[in-house]
Amino acid sequence: MPLWNVYCTEGTYSKDDKRAFAEAITDIYASEAGGLPEMMMPRFYVVVVFHDVPKDSLFIGGVLRNDFVRFSIDHIAYAMPDEFRELMLKFMNKTMHPFVRDRGLDWEIHIDDTPRNQWTIQGMRPPDSGSEEEKRWIRENKPSKPTSSAASTN
């Protein structure tokens, strides 16, 4: 479950901007357009939270900045394999350009990987990546108990 915390000065993004940005972020992980189809996951895994910081309250190096966006990303469902890290960061930055660079904003990203075995959703362990159960979750776009055939393997 990618959890994106987006810290920005209040008014940086409208309600519609936030929706569009959250959809673009979700597409990074939940569509083949994300560039890593082997890492595709259910859309409901992706959580985006906008933290609007009051104007004149965001400082970088002790200097007031109302034109800066900070992305703190927790990768919980999938630890990013080393061979994909650079590709993923490039794709994330490209996806974000309309929402930061093209608006004259500066930005910073950091990603933490949390082991998958330290995560549950609706009290359930998620199915294995690429499994038939996970494909079912993707189709249904919601977590659900394993089907009877999958339950015997978990």
N, C-alpha and C positions, 0 to 999 in steps of 0.2 A: 504494500500500500504506500504509494508515494504521498507524503504529506508536505505540501508546499505552504510555507508561511511567507507571505509577501508583506514587507514593511515599507510603507511609503507615506509621504506627507498627505494629510487629508486633502481631498479634492483632486489628487493626481489622477484618479480613475473614477468615471461615472459608474452608475449601476450597470449600464449596458456594456461599458468597457470591461468591467469586472467579469461579467458573464462571458463575453467573447474571449477574454484572456483565460478564464478557467476552462473553457472549451478547447482552446488551443493547447493548453497544458495537458488536458486529458488526452487529446489526440496524440501527444508525444508517446504515450504509453499504450493507448487502447485502439490504435489504428495502425494498419500496415504502413501508412504514410509516415509513421514515427521512425522509419528507417531501420528498425530492429524487429522484424516480424516474429523472431524467435523469443522476444521478450514481451510480446503482446499480452495484455491482462484485461480483466473486466473493467469497464468504465467506472463502476462504483468503488473500485480500489483507490481511485485518485481523489484526494481531498485537497482543496485549495482554500486557504484562509487569508483574507486581506486584513491587515492590521493598519488602520489609518492612524498615523501619528499626528498629533496636533502641530500646526505650523510652528516653526521656530523651535522645534523640539528634537530634531534629528541632526546630529553632529558627526562629522568624519574628521578624525585627527584634531578634535577640538574646534573645528570650523563649522558654523551653521550651514546646513545644506537642505534646501527644500526641493532639490532636483535630483534626488538619489533614491534608488529602490534596492532593497536588500532581500535576497531570496535565501531562505534557510530551508533546505529540502531534506526530509528523512525518507530514505528508501528502506521500507520495512518488508514489503512483499518479496522483493528481489534485490539481492546485493548485486551491484553491477560488476560483471566479469571484467577483469583488467583489459581485455582486448576491445571492449566496447566503451570504456570510460571516455576516451578522447572523442570518439564519434558521437557519443551521447551529449557531451558538453557542447560540441559544435552545433549539434542539432537543436539543443535547448536554446542556445544563444540566437540561432537563426530564427527559431519560432518566436522568440521574445522580442526581436527587433522592432516590429510594429508597435509594441507596447512600451518600449524603453528608448532605444537608439533613435528611432524615427520621430520621437517626441522630444528629443534633446535631453533625455535623462541619462544619468550615469547609473550603473548597476553593478552588483556583485552577487555571485552565487557560491554557496557551499553546500555540499551533500554529505550527510552521514548515512552509513549503512548499518541497519539494525538486523541481527540474525532473525531469519524467518521463524525460528522455533520460539521466539519471544513475542509472537503475535497471534491474536485470535480476532475473529469478526463474528458478531452475534453469538459469542461464546463458543464458536467452532474453530478448529484448526482449518486453515485454507487447504484446498486440494493441492497436490503437487503441480509444479509448473509444467504446462504442456499436457497434463493428463486429460482424459475424457471428462472427468468431473470438472476440471477448471474450464474446459471448453463449454460445458453445460452452463456454468456460472456466467461465462461471457455471453452466451446466447440469451440467457434469462435476465442478465444484468442485475443479479441479486444473489446473495449467499443463500444456500439451502442445504439441508441435510443430504448426505450422500445417497445415491440410489442404492437399492438393495445389493446389486452386483458389486458396486464400488465399496460398499460398507464392509464387505468381507475382506477386502484387501487393505483397509486402513487400520 
